Amino acid sequence: MNLLENIPLAPLTTIKIGGPARYFVEAKTIGEVHEAVAFARSRDLHLFILGDGSNLIVADSGWPGLVLKISLQGIDQQTAHDDDGKVLFDAGAGESWDRFVSHAVMAHCAGVECLSGIPGSVGGTPVQNVGAYGQEVSETIASVQVLDLKDGQVRELCREACEFTYRASIFNTTQQGRFIVLRVTYALTPDGKPHISYADLKRHFEGRETSPNLAETREAVRHIRALKGMLIVPGEPDCQSAGSFFKNPVLSETQHADLEKRAAARGLTVPSYPALETRKKVSAAWLVEHSGFTKGFGSERVGISTRHALAIVNRGRATAADVVTLKDQIQQRVQEIWGIQLEPEPVMVGF
Ligand SMILES: Cc1cc2nc3c(=O)[nH]c(=O)nc-3n(C[C@H](O)[C@H](O)[C@H](O)COP(=O)(O)OP(=O)(O)OC[C@H]3O[C@@H](n4cnc5c(N)ncnc54)[C@H](O)[C@@H]3O)c2cc1C
């Protein structure tokens, strides 16, 4: 195990913000994960598990304990199909998620093609049940191999045990901080058709006579994401972000009716779509934009992406405090105008 001290965390995040880690270990083997955990225990240090830093806001003061970066690599495609005829792929938690998607698409296996271009590691995907363009990893995760910090055992959690819901699982709710994800097994459909349900994707393929294949769908998703600044392109100012900053609120019928009334009073119609049978998911981007925070809003240090109303971007010299101030401002205004409390999506580290 290579133990480092006072390592700046900003370069290890996509938004490029945050102070140093007092101690830092990059684990490339399960043995190094165990060693790092034992070191943190022996010094009574708080442990933070780092993936690719694409969903984080790290405090300007950094992290006073140990940051353990999980860099377990490897993608294995199992030769036998499971009982449902799916192909199982095992991927190390430290693998790049987009590299995994590319691998699956090249193997003609469907189930994750709409999740192309999402930054981050494989190990980060079960944590907030990553989703986009009509797919979520909860639909394809068969099991998650974890190190249980409660008793030091390596366990295999089945999909049901992860309790996936919209942008949530046991890993970021009830059991937060208990598990380190080591590997994830995805069950994908061999020679399956791409999932094209989202309006943007349908529009992209409009007028085509033949159905798009998995590779074309992956390219389309990456193209649409790039237009929105949601694909990491080095040097592109609009992608120095942590992705969508707020979750889409899921409202009850009563809350939704109240929102519609408020919108009508302003001559607006709320765009919505059914999330669950009796609840409605509302676009957080719409709420943010209609609260005065339009694309490009902000100062020279921090602001809203010029291409996506939900992304808070570091325009070069932003601090974590700048981001938090803007976040608070947006939440307060949305609450005042629409009566809805927006919930941040990125993890706040060291605050
Ligand atoms: C431009 C951009 C676009 C994005 N678009 C989307 C999108 O479309 N849909 C979506 O769902 N998300 C999106 N995101 C958010 C982000 O990409 C995902 O949440 C991603 O899965 C985070 O993975 P990570 O490895 O970067 O995790 P990190 O940011 O490093 O960590 C996030 C959380 O996961 C935990 N964690 C990470 N790895 C492990 C592990 N091995 N074991 C235990 N805990 C771990 C961390 O402790 C932390 O709590 C976007 C982000 C950006 C910057």
The ligand as a Tripos MOL2 file, in Angstrom:
@<TRIPOS>MOLECULE
LIG
   53    58     1     0     0
SMALL
NO_CHARGES

@<TRIPOS>ATOM
      1 C1        -20.7850   15.9020  -16.6040 C.3       1 LIG1
      2 C2        -21.4660   14.9270  -15.6860 C.ar      1 LIG1
      3 C3        -22.6130   14.2620  -16.1120 C.ar      1 LIG1
      4 C4        -23.2600   13.3390  -15.2790 C.ar      1 LIG1
      5 N1        -24.3780   12.7040  -15.7340 N.ar      1 LIG1
      6 C5        -25.0120   11.8040  -14.9470 C.ar      1 LIG1
      7 C6        -26.1900   11.1210  -15.4090 C.ar      1 LIG1
      8 O1        -26.6280   11.3000  -16.5360 O.2       1 LIG1
      9 N2        -26.8060   10.2620  -14.5600 N.ar      1 LIG1
     10 C7        -26.3340    9.9990  -13.3060 C.ar      1 LIG1
     11 O2        -26.9370    9.1920  -12.5960 O.2       1 LIG1
     12 N3        -25.2200   10.6330  -12.8410 N.ar      1 LIG1
     13 C8        -24.5540   11.5140  -13.6220 C.ar      1 LIG1
     14 N4        -23.4450   12.1580  -13.1520 N.ar      1 LIG1
     15 C9        -22.9770   11.9080  -11.7770 C.3       1 LIG1
     16 C10       -21.8270   10.8660  -11.6920 C.3       1 LIG1
     17 O3        -21.2240   10.6690  -12.9310 O.3       1 LIG1
     18 C11       -22.2990    9.5220  -11.1620 C.3       1 LIG1
     19 O4        -22.9190    9.6840   -9.9200 O.3       1 LIG1
     20 C12       -21.1480    8.5200  -11.0120 C.3       1 LIG1
     21 O5        -21.6660    7.2250  -10.8420 O.3       1 LIG1
     22 C13       -20.2190    8.8160   -9.8240 C.3       1 LIG1
     23 O6        -19.1580    7.8720   -9.8670 O.3       1 LIG1
     24 P1        -17.7180    8.2520   -9.3500 P.3       1 LIG1
     25 O7        -16.8660    7.0570   -9.5180 O.co2     1 LIG1
     26 O8        -17.2270    9.4950  -10.0020 O.co2     1 LIG1
     27 O9        -18.0240    8.4870   -7.8030 O.3       1 LIG1
     28 P2        -17.4570    9.6610   -6.8550 P.3       1 LIG1
     29 O10       -17.9270   10.9820   -7.3510 O.co2     1 LIG1
     30 O11       -16.0060    9.4920   -6.6440 O.co2     1 LIG1
     31 O12       -18.2350    9.3020   -5.5010 O.3       1 LIG1
     32 C14       -19.6430    9.4780   -5.4260 C.3       1 LIG1
     33 C15       -20.1620    8.7110   -4.1960 C.3       1 LIG1
     34 O13       -20.0150    7.3150   -4.4200 O.3       1 LIG1
     35 C16       -19.1810    6.7370   -3.4080 C.3       1 LIG1
     36 N5        -18.3500    5.7250   -4.0490 N.ar      1 LIG1
     37 C17       -17.6410    5.8420   -5.2220 C.ar      1 LIG1
     38 N6        -17.0210    4.6800   -5.4860 N.ar      1 LIG1
     39 C18       -17.3380    3.8280   -4.4660 C.ar      1 LIG1
     40 C19       -16.9900    2.4840   -4.1610 C.ar      1 LIG1
     41 N7        -16.1780    1.7440   -4.9300 N.pl3     1 LIG1
     42 N8        -17.4950    1.9410   -3.0290 N.ar      1 LIG1
     43 C20       -18.3010    2.6490   -2.2200 C.ar      1 LIG1
     44 N9        -18.6720    3.9180   -2.4570 N.ar      1 LIG1
     45 C21       -18.1800    4.4930   -3.5660 C.ar      1 LIG1
     46 C22       -18.3650    7.9000   -2.8320 C.3       1 LIG1
     47 O14       -17.9610    7.6290   -1.5170 O.3       1 LIG1
     48 C23       -19.3780    9.0260   -2.9180 C.3       1 LIG1
     49 O15       -20.2580    8.9420   -1.8290 O.3       1 LIG1
     50 C24       -22.7630   13.0910  -13.9810 C.ar      1 LIG1
     51 C25       -21.6020   13.7660  -13.5490 C.ar      1 LIG1
     52 C26       -20.9560   14.6770  -14.4010 C.ar      1 LIG1
     53 C27       -19.7260   15.3740  -13.9310 C.3       1 LIG1
@<TRIPOS>BOND
     1     1     2 1
     2     2     3 ar
     3     2    52 ar
     4     3     4 ar
     5     4     5 ar
     6     4    50 ar
     7     5     6 ar
     8     6     7 ar
     9     6    13 1
    10     7     8 2
    11     7     9 ar
    12     9    10 ar
    13    10    11 2
    14    10    12 ar
    15    12    13 ar
    16    13    14 ar
    17    14    15 1
    18    14    50 ar
    19    15    16 1
    20    16    17 1
    21    16    18 1
    22    18    19 1
    23    18    20 1
    24    20    21 1
    25    20    22 1
    26    22    23 1
    27    23    24 1
    28    24    25 2
    29    24    26 1
    30    24    27 1
    31    27    28 1
    32    28    29 2
    33    28    30 1
    34    28    31 1
    35    31    32 1
    36    32    33 1
    37    33    34 1
    38    33    48 1
    39    34    35 1
    40    35    36 1
    41    35    46 1
    42    36    37 ar
    43    36    45 ar
    44    37    38 ar
    45    38    39 ar
    46    39    40 ar
    47    39    45 ar
    48    40    41 1
    49    40    42 ar
    50    42    43 ar
    51    43    44 ar
    52    44    45 ar
    53    46    47 1
    54    46    48 1
    55    48    49 1
    56    50    51 ar
    57    51    52 ar
    58    52    53 1
@<TRIPOS>SUBSTRUCTURE
     1 LIG1         1 GROUP 0 **** ****
